[in-house]
Amino acid sequence: MSTIYELNAVLREEHGKGASRRLRREKKVPAVIYGGAKNRKPQSLTLELRELVKAMENEAFFSHVLTINIGDKSEQAILMDVQRHPATDFPMHIDLERVTKSTVVHKKVPIHFVGEEKVEKSGAKALHAANELEITCKVGDLPEFIEVDVAALEVGAVLHLSELKLPKGVSLVELNKGEDHDSPVVSIVKAGAAASADEEDEAEDAAE
């Protein structure tokens, strides 16, 4: 996977809630980068809010290798965690992990369902049981997303984790735990049945 995202950062000397609040008032985001060689220590960073928000508008940002420019040096890293503001959803803090192409990582990547138009033309509907997958692989094999083609599935079909076509070098964390973790990913039902299921879910949500 090629690196297509860059973030410019500066080393942060101040720590604590007060310092973080001051940064946010200045439209900056506190961050930390860790990992890499055993003797490497975590570094506290500051990022520009505008630059980070723009990058986060693209789904691929969350599963790509990032270039983090810190002064005259650069680090290769992946995004591990984002803390968001509960009201604005803006990033309040991010965690980054240093990586190389041979680093083995655990990441959640989105599922891209294709072929749903054909399913709907047949009077059916695809019900998603999952919209992302937790995978493990080397950073060099990290996919942007996992594609799941439902075009050939008929009413009553259920596609499980073990039936997915995965990119080379990629495995599913759940399946590594054993066969009893082979969960459904998508099922095909008649359109009317899908509507009823949606109504039941809405009723349950309202009751809660």
N, CA, C and O of each residue as an XYZ file, in Angstrom:
832
protein
N       0.844     -1.188      0.000
C       0.000      0.000      0.000
C       0.882      1.242      0.000
O       1.820      1.329      0.792
N       0.598      2.200     -0.873
C       1.379      3.422     -0.926
C       0.832      4.433      0.075
O      -0.351      4.426      0.414
N       1.726      5.301      0.537
C       1.323      6.350      1.454
C       0.773      7.515      0.654
O       1.460      8.041     -0.222
N      -0.448      7.926      0.936
C      -1.047      9.015      0.173
C      -1.481     10.171      1.065
O      -1.963     11.191      0.572
N      -1.313     10.015      2.371
C      -1.717     11.077      3.286
C      -0.521     11.568      4.086
O       0.298     10.778      4.556
N      -0.434     12.880      4.231
C       0.614     13.486      5.041
C      -0.015     14.428      6.055
O      -0.979     15.131      5.752
N       0.535     14.435      7.257
C       0.125     15.379      8.286
C       1.368     16.077      8.809
O       2.400     15.443      9.027
N       1.268     17.368      9.005
C       2.375     18.140      9.551
C       2.167     18.319     11.048
O       1.096     18.737     11.488
N       3.188     18.004     11.822
C       3.078     18.057     13.275
C       4.280     18.770     13.873
O       5.338     18.874     13.252
N       4.094     19.256     15.086
C       5.205     19.823     15.852
C       5.243     19.124     17.202
O       4.208     18.710     17.724
N       6.431     18.995     17.760
C       6.570     18.371     19.070
C       5.901     19.242     20.128
O       5.997     20.469     20.098
N       5.231     18.589     21.052
C       4.482     19.295     22.103
C       5.182     19.096     23.441
O       5.434     17.969     23.866
N       5.489     20.206     24.092
C       6.179     20.153     25.382
C       5.199     20.167     26.553
O       5.437     19.525     27.576
N       4.094     20.903     26.400
C       3.126     21.020     27.484
C       2.167     19.839     27.479
O       1.778     19.343     26.422
N       1.789     19.393     28.682
C       0.878     18.270     28.807
C      -0.232     18.620     29.792
O      -0.194     19.661     30.447
N      -1.212     17.742     29.884
C      -2.296     17.969     30.828
C      -3.531     18.546     30.168
O      -3.493     18.988     29.020
N      -4.640     18.535     30.920
C      -5.924     18.990     30.379
C      -5.905     20.470     30.028
O      -6.467     20.881     29.013
N      -5.253     21.273     30.873
C      -5.209     22.706     30.605
C      -4.499     23.019     29.304
O      -4.969     23.838     28.514
N      -3.370     22.370     29.079
C      -2.613     22.587     27.846
C      -3.410     22.129     26.632
O      -3.386     22.780     25.587
N      -4.120     21.002     26.770
C      -4.924     20.487     25.659
C      -6.065     21.434     25.326
O      -6.379     21.643     24.154
N      -6.688     22.009     26.351
C      -7.775     22.961     26.106
C      -7.261     24.194     25.373
O      -7.933     24.710     24.479
N      -6.079     24.668     25.745
C      -5.503     25.837     25.067
C      -5.238     25.531     23.601
O      -5.485     26.365     22.730
N      -4.740     24.341     23.336
C      -4.485     23.955     21.945
C      -5.770     23.945     21.136
O      -5.805     24.431     20.006
N      -6.819     23.394     21.714
C      -8.089     23.304     20.984
C      -8.672     24.684     20.709
O      -9.289     24.902     19.666
N      -8.482     25.612     21.635
C      -8.950     26.981     21.395
C      -8.184     27.617     20.235
O      -8.692     28.509     19.555
N      -6.963     27.147     20.024
C      -6.135     27.652     18.921
C      -6.331     26.837     17.639
O      -5.553     26.956     16.692
N      -7.387     26.005     17.621
C      -7.696     25.173     16.447
C      -6.579     24.177     16.151
O      -6.224     23.937     14.997
N      -6.037     23.606     17.222
C      -5.016     22.574     17.090
C      -5.464     21.327     17.848
O      -6.315     21.400     18.734
N      -4.883     20.188     17.489
C      -5.283     18.907     18.079
C      -4.068     18.227     18.703
O      -3.071     18.002     18.016
N      -4.132     17.896     19.992
C      -3.039     17.138     20.608
C      -3.024     15.701     20.098
O      -4.073     15.125     19.807
N      -1.841     15.136     19.993
C      -1.698     13.768     19.492
C      -0.498     13.117     20.160
O       0.333     13.787     20.773
N      -0.424     11.795     20.031
C       0.739     11.059     20.518
C       1.122     10.024     19.473
O       0.253      9.406     18.859
N       2.411      9.834     19.270
C       2.897      8.799     18.360
C       3.814      7.877     19.158
O       4.687      8.339     19.894
N       3.608      6.572     19.005
C       4.363      5.605     19.810
C       4.704      4.391     18.955
O       4.348      4.324     17.778
N       5.403      3.427     19.565
C       5.757      2.205     18.851
C       7.074      2.334     18.115
O       7.852      3.257     18.357
N       7.312      1.398     17.218
C       8.576      1.369     16.502
C       9.592      0.533     17.251
O       9.222     -0.414     17.945
N      10.853      0.863     17.124
C      11.918      0.131     17.810
C      11.694      0.164     19.322
O      11.104      1.103     19.857
N      12.181     -0.886     20.000
C      11.918     -1.039     21.434
C      12.413      0.134     22.272
O      11.812      0.466     23.294
N      13.492      0.754     21.849
C      14.057      1.839     22.650
C      13.466      3.204     22.305
O      13.903      4.222     22.844
N      12.485      3.233     21.421
C      11.881      4.501     21.037
C      10.772      4.878     22.012
O       9.951      4.042     22.389
N      10.758      6.121     22.407
C       9.767      6.595     23.360
C       8.606      7.271     22.632
O       8.770      7.758     21.513
N       7.434      7.301     23.268
C       6.307      8.048     22.687
C       6.657      9.534     22.586
O       7.433     10.058     23.384
N       6.077     10.192     21.603
C       6.268     11.629     21.438
C       4.908     12.313     21.424
O       3.974     11.848     20.770
N       4.808     13.409     22.144
C       3.581     14.209     22.136
C       3.665     15.211     20.993
O       4.680     15.884     20.815
N       2.584     15.302     20.219
C       2.563     16.142     19.023
C       1.380     17.099     19.044
O       0.437     16.944     19.820
N       1.459     18.091     18.168
C       0.339     18.990     17.914
C       0.074     19.009     16.419
O       0.995     19.160     15.617
N      -1.196     18.853     16.049
C      -1.610     18.867     14.648
C      -2.563     20.035     14.409
O      -3.198     20.534     15.338
N      -2.651     20.458     13.160
C      -3.595     21.504     12.789
C      -4.981     20.888     12.602
O      -5.142     19.934     11.840
N      -5.983     21.436     13.301
C      -7.341     20.893     13.226
C      -7.861     20.873     11.793
O      -8.412     19.866     11.347
N      -7.693     21.964     11.079
C      -8.230     22.066      9.718
C      -7.648     20.985      8.812
O      -8.375     20.345      8.052
N      -6.344     20.788      8.898
C      -5.672     19.786      8.062
C      -6.149     18.377      8.410
O      -6.364     17.548      7.526
N      -6.313     18.116      9.712
C      -6.741     16.791     10.154
C      -8.177     16.508      9.744
O      -8.478     15.418      9.258
N      -9.067     17.475      9.932
C     -10.474     17.291      9.571
C     -10.612     17.025      8.075
O     -11.391     16.166      7.664
N      -9.861     17.757      7.269
C      -9.918     17.555      5.821
C      -9.483     16.143      5.451
O     -10.109     15.501      4.608
N      -8.411     15.654      6.079
C      -7.933     14.297      5.796
C      -8.957     13.253      6.223
O      -9.135     12.239      5.547
N      -9.627     13.498      7.342
C     -10.579     12.532      7.882
C     -11.878     12.460      7.090
O     -12.702     11.576      7.328
N     -12.068     13.384      6.152
C     -13.257     13.337      5.302
C     -13.212     12.147      4.354
O     -14.245     11.720      3.840
N     -12.024     11.616      4.125
C     -11.851     10.472      3.232
C     -11.751      9.197      4.055
O     -10.904      9.087      4.941
N     -12.617      8.239      3.761
C     -12.641      6.970      4.484
C     -11.282      6.281      4.491
O     -10.913      5.632      5.471
N     -10.541      6.423      3.398
C      -9.259      5.729      3.265
C      -8.225      6.206      4.278
O      -7.281      5.479      4.584
N      -8.390      7.404      4.795
C      -7.438      7.947      5.770
C      -7.279      7.030      6.978
O      -6.191      6.929      7.545
N      -8.358      6.366      7.369
C      -8.357      5.579      8.595
C      -7.642      4.234      8.443
O      -7.313      3.601      9.447
N      -7.399      3.791      7.220
C      -6.745      2.496      7.031
C      -5.470      2.587      6.189
O      -4.895      1.563      5.820
N      -5.037      3.786      5.891
C      -3.814      3.962      5.111
C      -2.606      4.223      6.009
O      -2.737      4.638      7.160
N      -1.450      3.972      5.456
C      -0.208      4.394      6.099
C      -0.079      5.902      5.903
O      -0.254      6.411      4.796
N       0.226      6.604      6.982
C       0.322      8.055      6.951
C       1.782      8.482      7.071
O       2.584      7.815      7.724
N       2.110      9.584      6.443
C       3.409     10.208      6.650
C       3.218     11.368      7.620
O       2.482     12.313      7.334
N       3.882     11.289      8.761
C       3.796     12.342      9.766
C       5.090     13.146      9.722
O       6.150     12.645     10.097
N       5.005     14.376      9.271
C       6.172     15.251      9.187
C       6.348     15.989     10.510
O       5.487     16.767     10.921
N       7.477     15.731     11.170
C       7.778     16.368     12.454
C       9.073     17.152     12.275
O      10.164     16.587     12.341
N       8.946     18.440     12.050
C      10.130     19.242     11.744
C      10.733     18.790     10.426
O      10.040     18.728      9.411
N      12.031     18.471     10.440
C      12.695     18.028      9.213
C      12.752     16.505      9.097
O      13.460     15.974      8.242
N      12.011     15.805      9.951
C      11.974     14.347      9.915
C      10.559     13.857      9.623
O       9.580     14.571      9.841
N      10.474     12.628      9.127
C       9.172     12.037      8.815
C       9.058     10.661      9.445
O      10.042      9.931      9.564
N       7.844     10.320      9.846
C       7.545      9.007     10.412
C       6.423      8.369      9.603
O       5.500      9.052      9.159
N       6.509      7.056      9.414
C       5.403      6.307      8.836
C       4.550      5.793      9.992
O       5.075      5.209     10.940
N       3.249      6.006      9.920
C       2.387      5.638     11.041
C       0.994      5.277     10.546
O       0.613      5.590      9.418
N       0.244      4.612     11.420
C      -1.167      4.363     11.153
C      -1.978      4.937     12.304
O      -1.505      5.023     13.437
N      -3.188      5.323     11.997
C      -4.085      5.885     12.998
C      -4.655      4.762     13.849
O      -5.228      3.809     13.320
N      -4.503      4.868     15.163
C      -4.974      3.827     16.070
C      -6.226      4.222     16.842
O      -7.042      3.364     17.180
N      -6.385      5.516     17.123
C      -7.555      5.930     17.900
C      -7.822      7.417     17.680
O      -6.904      8.219     17.511
N      -9.116      7.756     17.687
C      -9.544      9.150     17.582
C     -10.549      9.432     18.689
O     -11.570      8.752     18.790
N     -10.269     10.417     19.508
C     -11.245     10.878     20.496
C     -11.953     12.085     19.903
O     -11.310     13.048     19.485
N     -13.290     12.028     19.868
C     -14.068     13.081     19.229
C     -14.894     13.859     20.251
O     -15.247     13.349     21.314
N     -15.188     15.099     19.899
C     -16.060     15.924     20.732
C     -17.477     15.378     20.624
O     -17.945     15.133     19.512
N     -18.179     15.178     21.743
C     -19.511     14.565     21.693
C     -20.550     15.385     20.938
O     -21.525     14.824     20.439
N     -20.364     16.692     20.844
C     -21.352     17.537     20.166
C     -20.962     17.844     18.723
O     -21.791     17.730     17.820
N     -19.710     18.231     18.501
C     -19.278     18.643     17.161
C     -18.709     17.503     16.334
O     -18.639     17.606     15.109
N     -18.303     16.422     16.980
C     -17.660     15.276     16.336
C     -16.255     15.604     15.832
O     -15.634     14.778     15.164
N     -15.752     16.789     16.143
C     -14.387     17.141     15.760
C     -13.385     16.306     16.563
O     -13.657     15.953     17.710
N     -12.238     15.990     15.973
C     -11.215     15.233     16.716
C     -10.645     16.064     17.862
O     -10.309     17.234     17.683
N     -10.539     15.451     19.039
C      -9.980     16.120     20.216
C      -8.587     15.601     20.552
O      -7.792     16.301     21.179
N      -8.294     14.372     20.135
C      -6.983     13.769     20.393
C      -6.853     12.557     19.492
O      -7.834     11.847     19.273
N      -5.661     12.305     18.965
C      -5.467     11.104     18.152
C      -4.213     10.360     18.602
O      -3.249     10.951     19.089
N      -4.261      9.038     18.418
C      -3.126      8.159     18.702
C      -2.588      7.613     17.388
O      -3.355      7.161     16.538
N      -1.285      7.652     17.224
C      -0.622      7.138     16.030
C       0.417      6.103     16.431
O       1.067      6.235     17.468
N       0.572      5.072     15.605
C       1.591      4.054     15.862
C       2.605      4.041     14.724
O       2.237      3.945     13.553
N       3.873      4.137     15.075
C       4.934      4.057     14.072
C       4.963      2.660     13.460
O       4.798      1.664     14.164
N       5.172      2.590     12.144
C       5.174      1.288     11.472
C       6.221      1.256     10.367
O       6.719      2.286      9.912
N       6.535      0.019      9.950
C       7.274     -0.229      8.718
C       6.410     -1.174      7.888
O       5.368     -1.630      8.359
N       6.823     -1.471      6.677
C       6.021     -2.354      5.829
C       5.870     -3.748      6.413
O       4.909     -4.451      6.102
N       6.815     -4.156      7.262
C       6.764     -5.505      7.831
C       6.056     -5.554      9.186
O       5.892     -6.633      9.754
N       5.639     -4.411      9.704
C       4.924     -4.381     10.984
C       3.579     -5.085     10.844
O       2.830     -4.811      9.907
N       3.270     -5.987     11.770
C       1.969     -6.660     11.776
C       1.013     -5.848     12.641
O       1.316     -5.526     13.790
N      -0.140     -5.522     12.076
C      -1.095     -4.676     12.790
C      -2.478     -5.322     12.833
O      -2.809     -6.186     12.022
N      -3.272     -4.876     13.802
C      -4.694     -5.196     13.873
C      -5.443     -3.904     13.564
O      -5.227     -2.889     14.226
N      -6.314     -3.934     12.571
C      -7.046     -2.728     12.191
C      -8.469     -3.088     11.802
O      -8.742     -4.195     11.338
N      -9.374     -2.132     12.000
C     -10.729     -2.271     11.480
C     -10.797     -1.545     10.147
O     -10.398     -0.386     10.035
N     -11.310     -2.245      9.134
C     -11.450     -1.639      7.812
C     -12.907     -1.764      7.372
O     -13.585     -2.716      7.756
N     -13.393     -0.821      6.577
C     -14.797     -0.860      6.156
C     -15.070     -1.948      5.126
O     -14.179     -2.374      4.391
N     -16.318     -2.384      5.092
C     -16.784     -3.305      4.057
C     -17.446     -2.484      2.963
O     -18.249     -1.597      3.255
N     -17.123     -2.764      1.719
C     -17.810     -2.171      0.581
C     -18.659     -3.257     -0.071
O     -18.130     -4.179     -0.691
N     -19.963     -3.144      0.071
C     -20.872     -4.106     -0.546
C     -21.129     -3.697     -1.988
O     -21.459     -2.542     -2.257
N     -20.981     -4.637     -2.918
C     -21.260     -4.384     -4.333
C     -22.283     -5.402     -4.815
O     -22.422     -6.480     -4.239
N     -22.999     -5.046     -5.882
C     -24.003     -5.949     -6.442
C     -25.371     -5.827     -5.810
O     -26.258     -6.625     -6.112
N     -25.568     -4.847     -4.938
C     -26.860     -4.720     -4.265
C     -27.974     -4.287     -5.219
O     -29.142     -4.620     -5.016
N     -27.605     -3.550     -6.247
C     -28.614     -3.116     -7.218
C     -29.267     -4.323     -7.893
O     -30.478     -4.335     -8.113
N     -28.466     -5.332     -8.221
C     -29.003     -6.543     -8.845
C     -29.922     -7.287     -7.882
O     -30.956     -7.816     -8.291
N     -29.552     -7.327     -6.617
C     -30.384     -7.978     -5.600
C     -31.731     -7.275     -5.495
O     -32.771     -7.931     -5.430
N     -31.720     -5.942     -5.477
C     -32.951     -5.171     -5.333
C     -33.851     -5.306     -6.559
O     -35.075     -5.289     -6.431
N     -33.259     -5.440     -7.742
C     -34.060     -5.618     -8.955
C     -34.817     -6.936     -8.943
O     -35.834     -7.078     -9.620
N     -34.324     -7.899     -8.176
C     -34.987     -9.201     -8.082
C     -36.060     -9.213     -6.991
O     -36.662    -10.253     -6.721
N     -36.300     -8.051     -6.363
C     -37.314     -7.967     -5.323
C     -36.810     -8.359     -3.952
O     -37.598     -8.675     -3.061
N     -35.513     -8.341     -3.781
C     -34.912     -8.723     -2.500
C     -34.097     -7.560     -1.944
O     -34.012     -6.492     -2.551
N     -33.508     -7.788     -0.788
C     -32.707     -6.750     -0.148
C     -31.584     -7.406      0.643
O     -31.758     -8.476      1.227
N     -30.442     -6.756      0.652
C     -29.296     -7.246      1.422
C     -29.300     -6.596      2.799
O     -29.260     -5.371      2.914
N     -29.347     -7.414      3.834
C     -29.290     -6.918      5.205
C     -27.864     -7.069      5.727
O     -27.334     -8.178      5.796
N     -27.259     -5.968      6.087
C     -25.872     -5.981      6.559
C     -25.819     -6.320      8.042
O     -26.429     -5.639      8.866
N     -25.097     -7.361      8.368
C     -24.877     -7.707      9.775
C     -23.602     -7.052     10.294
O     -23.380     -6.992     11.503
N     -22.772     -6.566      9.389
C     -21.526     -5.882      9.758
C     -21.190     -4.871      8.673
O     -21.497     -5.084      7.501
N     -20.566     -3.782      9.063
C     -20.137     -2.762      8.112
C     -18.632     -2.534      8.137
O     -18.105     -1.735      7.363
N     -17.941     -3.241      9.032
C     -16.492     -3.195      9.084
C     -15.967     -4.526      9.592
O     -16.695     -5.295     10.220
N     -14.707     -4.787      9.318
C     -14.076     -6.043      9.712
C     -12.769     -5.748     10.433
O     -12.031     -4.835     10.063
N     -12.497     -6.530     11.460
C     -11.220     -6.404     12.152
C     -10.250     -7.397     11.528
O     -10.490     -8.605     11.541
N      -9.170     -6.888     10.990
C      -8.222     -7.728     10.267
C      -6.841     -7.647     10.908
O      -6.556     -6.758     11.710
N      -5.996     -8.599     10.532
C      -4.589     -8.540     10.915
C      -3.752     -8.833      9.676
O      -4.081     -9.720      8.889
N      -2.680     -8.089      9.511
C      -1.811     -8.256      8.343
C      -0.574     -7.387      8.527
O      -0.488     -6.595      9.466
N       0.373     -7.548      7.624
C       1.511     -6.643      7.601
C       1.056     -5.313      7.010
O       0.148     -5.264      6.181
N       1.692     -4.256      7.444
C       1.306     -2.930      6.976
C       1.360     -2.834      5.457
O       0.535     -2.158      4.843
N       2.327     -3.510      4.856
C       2.438     -3.479      3.403
C       1.278     -4.128      2.685
O       1.077     -3.893      1.493
N       0.500     -4.954      3.401
C      -0.659     -5.634      2.807
C      -1.982     -5.016      3.243
O      -3.045     -5.531      2.896
N      -1.933     -3.926      3.994
C      -3.144     -3.343      4.572
C      -4.078     -2.824      3.488
O      -3.697     -1.937      2.725
N      -5.315     -3.368      3.401
C      -6.252     -2.910      2.376
C      -7.023     -1.678      2.835
O      -7.194     -1.441      4.031
N      -7.478     -0.908      1.868
C      -8.303      0.261      2.178
C      -9.689     -0.170      2.638
O     -10.293      0.473      3.497
N     -10.189     -1.259      2.064
C     -11.495     -1.806      2.416
C     -11.553     -3.254      1.966
O     -10.684     -3.721      1.230
N     -12.588     -3.964      2.415
C     -12.840     -5.331      1.960
C     -14.108     -5.312      1.116
O     -15.155     -4.858      1.576
N     -14.019     -5.799     -0.105
C     -15.182     -5.821     -0.996
C     -15.959     -7.118     -0.823
O     -15.384     -8.206     -0.808
N     -17.279     -6.984     -0.694
C     -18.167     -8.139     -0.577
C     -19.205     -8.050     -1.689
O     -20.029     -7.136     -1.702
N     -19.165     -8.993     -2.613
C     -20.066     -9.012     -3.765
C     -21.282     -9.878     -3.457
O     -21.151    -11.077     -3.209
N     -22.468     -9.267     -3.475
C     -23.704     -9.999     -3.155
C     -24.560    -10.258     -4.388
O     -25.665    -10.786     -4.267
N     -24.074     -9.898     -5.570
C     -24.880     -9.971     -6.791
C     -25.417    -11.369     -7.073
O     -26.530    -11.509     -7.579
N     -24.645    -12.402     -6.754
C     -25.052    -13.775     -7.088
C     -25.868    -14.440     -5.983
O     -26.292    -15.585     -6.141
N     -26.095    -13.752     -4.877
C     -26.818    -14.354     -3.754
C     -28.325    -14.285     -3.967
O     -28.845    -13.302     -4.496
N     -29.013    -15.333     -3.552
C     -30.468    -15.395     -3.682
C     -31.123    -15.261     -2.315
O     -30.456    -15.316     -1.282
N     -32.450    -15.083     -2.326
C     -33.205    -14.952     -1.077
C     -32.946    -16.167     -0.184
O     -33.026    -17.310     -0.632
N     -32.640    -15.901      1.067
C     -32.344    -16.970      2.018
C     -30.862    -17.200      2.222
O     -30.460    -17.877      3.169
N     -30.047    -16.644      1.344
C     -28.596    -16.838      1.454
C     -28.025    -15.998      2.597
O     -28.459    -14.873      2.843
N     -27.055    -16.570      3.276
C     -26.345    -15.871      4.347
C     -24.848    -16.046      4.104
O     -24.354    -17.169      4.001
N     -24.144    -14.945      4.014
C     -22.705    -14.983      3.770
C     -21.973    -14.782      5.095
O     -22.198    -13.794      5.794
N     -21.092    -15.733      5.434
C     -20.362    -15.682      6.697
C     -18.920    -15.203      6.489
O     -18.436    -15.109      5.362
N     -18.265    -14.911      7.585
C     -16.879    -14.434      7.532
C     -15.971    -15.373      6.753
O     -15.128    -14.929      5.973
N     -16.147    -16.676      6.969
C     -15.273    -17.664      6.334
C     -15.436    -17.720      4.822
O     -14.597    -18.300      4.132
N     -16.506    -17.123      4.297
C     -16.772    -17.165      2.859
C     -16.274    -15.920      2.133
O     -16.399    -15.827      0.912
N     -15.726    -14.987      2.851
C     -15.257    -13.756      2.228
C     -13.943    -13.975      1.485
O     -13.104    -14.774      1.901
N     -13.782    -13.257      0.384
C     -12.537    -13.288     -0.368
C     -11.648    -12.162      0.157
O     -11.958    -10.982     -0.006
N     -10.557    -12.541      0.779
C      -9.667    -11.568      1.402
C      -8.421    -11.332      0.555
O      -7.965    -12.240     -0.140
N      -7.876    -10.142      0.605
C      -6.620     -9.879     -0.109
C      -5.494    -10.757      0.441
O      -5.564    -11.231      1.575
N      -4.475    -10.964     -0.359
C      -3.331    -11.775      0.047
C      -2.677    -11.199      1.305
O      -2.437     -9.996      1.405
N      -2.399    -12.080      2.253
C      -1.716    -11.667      3.473
C      -2.620    -11.147      4.563
O      -2.144    -10.758      5.630
N      -3.934    -11.133      4.313
C      -4.895    -10.583      5.274
C      -5.707    -11.706      5.903
O      -6.171    -12.603      5.198
N      -5.883    -11.669      7.210
C      -6.741    -12.638      7.896
C      -7.691    -11.897      8.827
O      -7.447    -10.751      9.204
N      -8.785    -12.575      9.192
C      -9.794    -11.977     10.058
C      -9.532    -12.348     11.507
O      -9.330    -13.519     11.829
N      -9.537    -11.364     12.367
C      -9.257    -11.590     13.787
C     -10.265    -12.556     14.391
O      -9.886    -13.433     15.168
N     -11.534    -12.413     14.051
C     -12.569    -13.276     14.628
C     -12.351    -14.735     14.249
O     -12.491    -15.618     15.095
N     -12.014    -15.001     13.003
C     -11.807    -16.386     12.570
C     -10.568    -16.988     13.211
O     -10.488    -18.203     13.391
N      -9.612    -16.157     13.552
C      -8.415    -16.657     14.231
C      -8.732    -17.166     15.631
O      -7.938    -17.892     16.228
N      -9.896    -16.783     16.152
C     -10.319    -17.227     17.482
C     -10.966    -18.609     17.451
O     -11.098    -19.255     18.491
N     -11.378    -19.073     16.244
C     -12.007    -20.383     16.140
C     -13.258    -20.363     15.280
O     -13.792    -19.299     14.968
N     -13.729    -21.564     14.894
C     -14.875    -21.690     13.995
C     -16.163    -21.124     14.584
O     -17.034    -20.672     13.840
N     -16.298    -21.142     15.912
C     -17.524    -20.639     16.529
C     -17.631    -19.115     16.445
O     -18.620    -18.539     16.897
N     -16.632    -18.470     15.876
C     -16.676    -17.014     15.680
C     -16.956    -16.662     14.217
O     -16.748    -15.524     13.796
N     -17.428    -17.643     13.450
C     -17.727    -17.430     12.032
C     -19.087    -16.745     11.892
O     -20.087    -17.391     11.578
N     -19.113    -15.460     12.123
C     -20.361    -14.690     12.168
C     -20.877    -14.363     10.770
O     -20.102    -14.319      9.815
N     -22.207    -14.129     10.645
C     -22.763    -13.690      9.369
C     -22.362    -12.256      9.064
O     -22.203    -11.434      9.967
N     -22.202    -11.970      7.791
C     -21.837    -10.627      7.346
C     -23.009     -9.956      6.642
O     -23.261     -8.767      6.833
N     -23.724    -10.727      5.826
C     -24.862    -10.186      5.085
C     -25.828    -11.319      4.767
O     -25.412    -12.455      4.538
N     -27.110    -11.004      4.755
C     -28.131    -11.987      4.389
C     -29.072    -11.363      3.370
O     -29.247    -10.145      3.329
N     -29.676    -12.219      2.544
C     -30.585    -11.758      1.498
C     -32.012    -12.163      1.866
O     -32.294    -13.339      2.095
N     -32.899    -11.182      1.921
C     -34.300    -11.435      2.277
C     -35.208    -10.762      1.260
O     -34.769     -9.904      0.494
N     -36.481    -11.157      1.257
C     -37.457    -10.478      0.413
C     -37.599     -9.045      0.891
O     -37.464     -8.754      2.079
N     -37.874     -8.154     -0.055
C     -37.922     -6.731      0.280
C     -38.923     -6.436      1.389
O     -38.640     -5.624      2.270
N     -40.086     -7.077      1.363
C     -41.102     -6.860      2.391
C     -40.627     -7.300      3.756
O     -40.900     -6.637      4.757
N     -39.924     -8.405      3.803
C     -39.406     -8.917      5.071
C     -38.358     -7.975      5.636
O     -38.259     -7.803      6.851
N     -37.577     -7.367      4.758
C     -36.554     -6.423      5.204
C     -37.190     -5.203      5.841
O     -36.700     -4.694      6.849
N     -38.299     -4.726      5.244
C     -38.993     -3.566      5.801
C     -39.527     -3.876      7.186
O     -39.444     -3.042      8.088
N     -40.080     -5.079      7.361
C     -40.602     -5.484      8.670
C     -39.488     -5.544      9.705
O     -39.673     -5.136     10.852
N     -38.329     -6.054      9.295
C     -37.192     -6.152     10.208
C     -36.727     -4.770     10.641
O     -36.372     -4.562     11.802
N     -36.729     -3.814      9.695
C     -36.326     -2.450     10.025
C     -37.288     -1.823     11.016
O     -36.869     -1.122     11.938
N     -38.601     -2.079     10.824
C     -39.606     -1.530     11.730
C     -39.445     -2.102     13.128
O     -39.598     -1.386     14.117
N     -39.134     -3.401     13.214
C     -38.932     -4.027     14.519
C     -37.724     -3.428     15.228
O     -37.756     -3.190     16.436
N     -36.657     -3.186     14.469
C     -35.459     -2.585     15.055
C     -35.753     -1.190     15.584
O     -35.283     -0.817     16.660
N     -36.546     -0.402     14.814
C     -36.889      0.944     15.243
C     -37.733      0.913     16.505
O     -37.565      1.749     17.392
N     -38.651     -0.065     16.585
C     -39.502     -0.190     17.766
C     -38.671     -0.548     18.994
O     -38.910     -0.032     20.086
N     -37.687     -1.442     18.807
C     -36.817     -1.829     19.923
C     -35.968     -0.653     20.392
O     -35.756     -0.467     21.591
N     -35.481      0.144     19.430
C     -34.680      1.312     19.788
C     -35.511      2.324     20.567
O     -35.031      2.931     21.524
N     -36.780      2.502     20.142
C     -37.657      3.445     20.823
C     -37.958      2.986     22.239
O     -38.050      3.800     23.157
N     -38.114      1.663     22.416
C     -38.419      1.111     23.736
C     -37.257      1.302     24.692
O     -37.456      1.506     25.889
N     -36.034      1.236     24.158
C     -34.844      1.413     24.997
C     -34.680      2.863     25.419
O     -33.731      3.196     26.129
